[in-house]
Amino acid sequence: MRTFALLTLPLLSLASVHRRHEHNHAHNIAKRLPSPQWYHEPDHPVHELFRRGAPTDGVTYAAVGSAEWAAPYPPGPPASPDVKLLPAAWVAALNDAIARKAIPDIPLATNVSDGGSPVYPSAPKFAQQLINVGSTATSGANAADGHVGLSFDDGPEAGTASLLEFLDQQKQQVTHFMIGSNIIYQPNDFLNAFNRGDDIAVHTWTHPHMTTQSNLQVLGELGWTIQIIHNSTGGRVPKFWRPPYGDSDVRTRAIAKEVFGLTTIIWNQDTSDWSLDESPPGTTADKIKASMQQWLTGPKSPGLIILEHEITNDSVASFVAAYPVMKSNGWNVVSLAQLVGNNASYQNSASNSGPVIAADALDAKSIVASSSAPALSPSGAANSGSNANSNNTQKVGAAQTSAGSAPSSSPKPSSASPRWATGPSAIFSTVVLLMLWK
């Protein structure tokens, strides 16, 4: 009889299992996006539950660089993505965020000719603190003390190949804030960056001044870039974005965060290396060298996030010249996404080689939150320190959609198992066991 009881216990336990519904009564919480970050540290037991054999989300995507792979996406500059062709699910998510008053209603900046700065409204409601243009006043400006968070903007571009060659020699990984349409034009450079372990983040689809874009235009600039990264990296969902020219405001940052879960990252030092090949040049290699020397031999608090570009071989050469100075002065030189992301570069994967939780462009941050989301330093910068003030933690999360095709309006089921709990019948099964045992 005791043997029978022991054999039947697993069946009784399974019969007693039911889904536990999570109840979150906080106001203004997105219905489908309740959690700030899903990723658990590498030694967390959850990885044994969701371990995958291959570092993808299990979906077969079109080969990067193929016509099938490129077909779903909008054209690149000068045209912005057509807002009439945005996936319905993205638009619905934006409308939901607006209805929750999560997206500030502020005027758009006025666009200007190439090279100029936007003109911001002078209306009383548009206070100066609502905008950040190439400034350090927004989140993600400072790295943790003693660290240099390496990142490069505007790739894949002409300087990408030489940058990757140098990084291979140094066994150094970095973050690439990539322009979505550039990935279409230079897929091999994109793959080389990803396959060597570099982190991929969002730098919009066509590189506009984001404060001049409508809500739907912002949605397209971010969404399509997230989508192509997702479909080209085995289903990984970017965690970070950097606004072109540093041009963002509370409206654009809110759309990035509330709809796609992206955290905004800018910088605290600017090389102006993008202008090396301008006519006339906006800076010189000697000026960049002098600036790097000053920053890298100076105080290590705060840490450094230096704005650099992979646009040309000249811009890359300035980084190559500065790299030994970083190392010789005792800086901890790391990929920016790893630094501010607590060693997790994507919303649904720790890295380019780690397991991937299946998620699309709108559901990644619905996966169970980790207790170690990146905290903000007193300046508002994402900080990798474990003792940072958790009350200032920024939510991160986002997602992607279908395989090698236009984004689906229906989120793909997550591979993460739902959390289960035992109910009253579990208690009953225990009582039965005890009675049979006696």
C-alpha positions in Angstrom: 0.0 0.0 0.0 2.8 2.4 0.8 4.4 1.6 -2.5 1.1 2.4 -4.3 0.9 5.7 -2.5 4.4 6.7 -3.5 3.8 5.8 -7.1 0.6 7.7 -7.3 2.0 10.9 -5.6 3.4 12.3 -8.9 0.1 11.9 -10.6 -1.8 13.5 -7.8 0.7 16.4 -7.8 0.3 16.9 -11.5 -3.4 16.9 -11.3 -3.3 19.5 -8.6 -1.2 22.0 -10.5 -2.9 25.1 -11.9 -1.7 28.4 -13.2 -1.2 31.2 -10.7 -2.5 34.5 -12.0 -0.3 37.4 -11.2 -2.3 40.4 -9.9 -0.6 43.7 -10.3 -2.8 46.6 -9.1 -0.3 49.4 -9.7 -1.8 52.2 -11.8 -0.6 53.0 -15.3 1.1 49.6 -15.9 1.0 48.3 -19.4 -1.3 45.4 -19.7 1.1 43.2 -21.6 4.4 44.6 -20.4 4.5 44.3 -16.6 8.2 43.6 -15.9 11.3 45.7 -16.2 13.8 43.0 -17.1 13.7 39.3 -17.5 17.3 38.3 -17.5 18.7 36.3 -14.5 22.4 36.1 -13.7 24.3 33.2 -15.4 24.3 31.0 -12.2 20.6 31.4 -11.4 18.7 28.1 -11.3 16.2 29.4 -13.8 18.7 28.6 -16.6 18.4 24.9 -15.9 14.7 25.2 -16.6 15.0 27.1 -19.8 18.3 25.8 -21.1 18.6 25.6 -24.9 20.9 23.5 -27.0 21.6 26.3 -29.5 22.1 30.0 -28.9 18.9 31.1 -30.7 15.2 31.3 -29.9 14.5 28.1 -31.9 13.1 29.9 -35.0 14.5 29.5 -38.4 15.1 33.0 -39.9 16.0 34.0 -43.5 19.7 34.1 -44.1 21.2 37.5 -43.3 22.0 39.3 -46.6 19.4 37.3 -48.7 16.6 38.9 -50.6 14.1 37.2 -48.4 15.7 38.6 -45.3 15.8 42.2 -46.7 12.3 42.1 -48.2 10.1 43.1 -45.2 11.9 46.3 -44.4 11.4 49.9 -45.5 13.9 51.8 -47.6 16.7 53.8 -46.1 17.4 57.5 -46.1 16.4 60.0 -47.2 12.9 58.5 -46.8 11.7 57.8 -43.3 9.7 54.5 -42.7 6.1 54.9 -44.0 3.9 55.2 -41.0 1.0 53.7 -42.9 2.9 50.4 -43.1 3.7 50.0 -39.4 2.7 46.7 -37.9 -0.7 47.1 -36.2 0.6 45.6 -32.9 3.2 48.4 -32.6 0.6 51.1 -33.2 -1.8 49.5 -30.7 1.0 49.4 -28.1 1.7 53.1 -28.7 -1.9 54.0 -28.4 -2.2 52.0 -25.2 0.8 53.9 -23.7 -0.8 57.2 -24.8 -4.1 56.2 -23.2 -2.2 55.5 -20.0 -0.7 59.0 -20.2 2.7 57.3 -20.3 3.8 59.4 -23.3 4.2 63.1 -22.6 2.2 65.4 -24.9 4.8 68.0 -25.8 5.3 69.9 -29.1 7.7 68.6 -31.8 10.9 70.4 -32.5 11.2 72.0 -35.9 13.5 70.3 -38.4 16.4 72.2 -39.9 18.8 71.7 -42.8 21.6 69.2 -42.7 24.1 69.9 -39.9 21.9 72.2 -37.9 20.2 71.7 -34.6 16.5 71.4 -34.3 14.5 74.5 -33.1 12.7 73.7 -30.0 9.3 75.2 -29.1 9.2 78.2 -26.8 5.8 77.4 -25.3 5.7 77.5 -21.5 4.8 73.8 -21.3 8.0 72.9 -23.1 10.4 73.5 -20.3 14.2 73.1 -21.0 14.5 70.1 -18.8 12.2 68.2 -21.2 14.9 68.1 -23.8 18.4 66.7 -24.0 20.4 67.5 -27.1 24.0 66.2 -27.2 24.0 66.8 -23.4 24.8 64.7 -20.4 21.5 65.4 -18.7 19.8 62.2 -19.7 20.1 58.7 -18.3 23.2 56.7 -19.3 25.7 59.5 -19.4 28.2 58.2 -17.0 29.9 54.8 -16.7 30.7 53.2 -13.4 33.8 54.6 -11.7 37.0 53.3 -13.2 35.3 52.0 -16.3 35.4 53.0 -20.0 32.2 51.7 -21.7 33.2 51.3 -25.3 30.6 51.9 -28.1 30.6 53.0 -31.7 27.8 54.7 -33.6 26.4 54.7 -37.2 27.6 51.2 -38.3 27.9 49.2 -40.3 29.9 51.7 -42.2 33.2 52.2 -44.1 35.3 51.9 -40.9 33.6 48.8 -39.5 36.0 46.3 -41.1 39.1 47.9 -39.8 37.6 48.4 -36.4 36.7 44.7 -36.1 40.2 43.7 -37.2 41.8 45.8 -34.4 39.3 44.5 -31.8 40.1 40.9 -32.8 43.8 41.7 -32.2 43.1 43.1 -28.8 40.4 40.5 -27.9 38.2 43.4 -27.0 34.4 43.5 -27.3 32.4 46.7 -27.8 28.8 47.9 -28.4 27.6 49.0 -31.8 24.7 51.4 -32.0 23.7 50.5 -35.5 21.5 52.2 -38.1 18.9 49.7 -39.2 19.1 50.6 -42.9 22.9 50.3 -42.8 22.5 46.7 -41.7 20.6 46.1 -45.0 23.4 47.6 -47.0 26.3 46.0 -45.2 25.1 42.6 -43.8 28.5 41.0 -43.8 30.0 43.6 -41.5 27.0 43.3 -39.3 27.4 39.6 -39.0 31.1 39.9 -38.4 30.5 42.2 -35.5 27.8 40.0 -34.0 29.7 36.7 -34.5 32.8 38.0 -32.8 30.7 38.7 -29.7 30.1 42.4 -30.0 26.8 43.8 -28.6 24.3 45.2 -31.0 22.1 48.2 -30.0 19.7 50.6 -31.7 20.6 53.9 -33.5 17.3 54.2 -35.4 16.5 53.3 -39.0 17.4 56.6 -40.9 19.3 58.7 -38.3 17.0 61.6 -37.9 16.7 64.3 -35.2 14.2 62.3 -33.2 12.5 65.3 -31.5 11.3 66.4 -34.9 9.6 63.1 -35.6 5.9 62.4 -34.9 5.0 59.6 -32.4 4.4 57.2 -35.3 7.7 58.2 -37.0 9.5 57.5 -33.7 7.8 54.1 -33.6 9.0 53.2 -37.1 12.6 54.4 -36.5 12.9 52.3 -33.4 10.7 49.4 -34.3 12.2 48.5 -37.7 15.7 48.7 -36.3 14.8 46.4 -33.4 13.1 44.1 -35.8 16.1 43.6 -38.2 18.5 43.1 -35.2 16.1 40.5 -33.8 15.7 38.6 -37.1 19.5 38.7 -37.7 20.7 37.5 -34.3 18.7 34.4 -33.6 15.9 36.3 -32.0 17.7 38.6 -29.6 15.9 41.8 -28.6 18.1 44.9 -28.1 18.1 46.5 -24.7 19.5 50.0 -25.4 19.2 52.8 -28.0 21.1 56.0 -28.6 19.4 58.9 -30.2 21.2 60.3 -33.3 23.0 63.6 -32.4 22.0 62.9 -28.8 18.7 64.5 -29.7 15.9 63.2 -27.5 13.2 64.5 -25.2 10.8 63.0 -22.6 8.4 62.1 -25.4 10.8 60.1 -27.6 12.4 58.4 -24.6 9.0 57.4 -23.3 8.0 55.8 -26.6 11.3 53.9 -26.6 10.8 52.7 -23.1 7.0 52.2 -22.9 6.5 50.5 -26.3 9.8 48.7 -26.9 11.4 48.7 -23.4 14.6 50.4 -24.7 16.8 52.3 -22.3 18.4 55.5 -23.6 22.2 55.7 -23.5 24.2 58.8 -24.4 27.8 59.9 -23.4 29.8 62.2 -21.2 32.7 62.9 -23.6 32.5 63.6 -27.4 35.4 63.2 -29.8 33.6 64.8 -32.8 35.4 62.1 -34.8 32.5 62.0 -37.2 33.7 65.3 -38.7 37.2 64.2 -39.5 36.4 63.7 -43.1 34.1 66.7 -43.4 35.0 69.6 -45.7 36.4 71.5 -43.9 37.1 69.0 -41.1 35.3 69.8 -37.8 38.3 68.4 -35.8 41.7 66.7 -36.4 43.4 63.6 -35.2 45.7 65.6 -33.1 42.8 67.3 -31.3 41.1 64.0 -30.6 44.4 62.6 -29.3 44.8 65.5 -26.9 41.2 65.2 -25.7 41.7 61.4 -25.1 44.9 62.0 -23.2 43.1 64.5 -20.9 40.1 62.3 -20.3 42.1 59.0 -19.8 44.7 60.4 -17.5 42.2 62.3 -15.4 39.9 61.3 -12.5 38.3 57.9 -12.8 35.0 59.1 -11.2 32.7 59.1 -13.0 33.7 56.5 -15.6 33.8 57.4 -19.3 31.3 56.9 -22.1 33.1 58.4 -25.0 31.1 59.1 -28.2 33.0 57.4 -31.1 32.0 56.4 -34.6 32.9 53.6 -37.1 32.1 55.9 -40.1 35.6 56.0 -41.6 39.0 54.5 -41.2 40.1 57.9 -39.9 37.6 57.9 -37.0 38.5 54.3 -36.2 42.2 55.2 -36.2 41.6 57.8 -33.5 40.2 55.0 -31.3 43.1 52.7 -32.1 45.6 55.4 -31.0 43.7 56.0 -27.8 43.2 52.3 -26.8 46.7 51.7 -25.3 46.2 54.9 -23.2 43.0 53.4 -21.8 44.8 50.2 -20.8 48.0 51.8 -19.5 46.1 54.1 -17.2 44.3 51.3 -15.4 40.8 51.7 -16.8 38.5 48.7 -16.9 37.6 48.7 -20.6 34.4 46.9 -21.4 31.5 46.8 -23.9 29.1 49.5 -22.9 26.0 47.3 -23.1 27.6 44.7 -20.8 28.6 47.5 -18.4 25.3 49.2 -18.0 23.2 46.0 -18.5 24.6 44.1 -15.6 26.4 41.6 -18.0 23.2 41.2 -20.0 23.3 42.9 -23.4 19.9 42.0 -24.6 16.4 41.9 -23.1 16.1 38.1 -23.7 19.7 36.9 -23.7 22.8 37.7 -21.8 25.0 37.8 -24.8 25.5 36.7 -28.4 26.4 33.2 -27.3 24.0 32.6 -24.4 20.5 31.1 -24.3 17.7 33.1 -25.9 14.1 33.3 -24.5 11.7 33.6 -27.4 10.1 37.1 -27.6 8.9 39.4 -30.3 9.0 43.2 -30.5 6.3 43.8 -27.9 6.6 40.9 -25.4 10.2 40.6 -24.2 9.7 42.6 -21.0 6.7 40.5 -20.0 9.1 37.7 -18.9 9.8 37.5 -15.2 12.0 40.3 -14.0 15.4 39.8 -12.5 16.3 41.5 -9.2 19.4 43.0 -10.7 18.3 45.4 -13.3 20.8 48.2 -14.1 20.6 51.0 -11.5 21.2 54.6 -12.1 24.0 56.7 -10.6 23.1 60.0 -8.9 23.6 61.7 -12.2 21.0 59.5 -13.8 23.5 57.3 -15.6 23.0 53.5 -15.8 25.4 52.1 -13.3 26.7 48.5 -13.1 27.5 48.8 -9.4 25.4 46.4 -7.3 24.9 48.8 -4.5 23.4 51.6 -6.6 20.1 53.0 -5.6 17.5 50.6 -6.8 14.8 53.1 -6.5 16.3 54.8 -9.6 16.4 51.7 -11.6 15.3 52.2 -15.2 13.0 49.6 -16.8 14.4 47.7 -19.7 12.7 45.3 -22.0 11.4 45.1 -25.6 10.8 42.5 -28.2 10.5 41.2 -31.7 8.4 39.2 -34.1 8.3 36.5 -36.7 11.0 34.8 -38.6 12.5 36.5 -41.6 9.1 38.0 -42.5 7.1 41.1 -41.8 6.4 41.5 -38.1 3.3 39.6 -37.0 0.6 41.4 -35.1 0.3 38.4 -32.8 3.2 38.0 -30.3 4.9 34.7 -30.6 4.4 32.4 -27.5 7.3 32.7 -25.1 9.5 29.7 -24.6 9.7 30.6 -20.9 7.5 28.2 -19.0 4.7 29.8 -17.0 5.0 29.9 -13.3 2.9 27.3 -11.6 1.5 26.9 -8.1 -0.3 24.1 -6.2 -3.9 24.6 -5.1 -6.3 23.0 -2.6 -6.2 19.7 -4.5 -2.5 19.5 -3.7 -3.3 19.6 0.0 -5.9 16.9 -0.5 -3.3 14.6 -2.3 -1.0 15.0 0.7 -3.7 14.0 3.1 -4.5 11.0 1.0 -0.9 10.0 1.0 -0.6 10.2 4.8 -3.8 8.2 5.3 -2.5 5.5 2.9 0.9 5.5 4.6 -0.7 4.7 8.0 
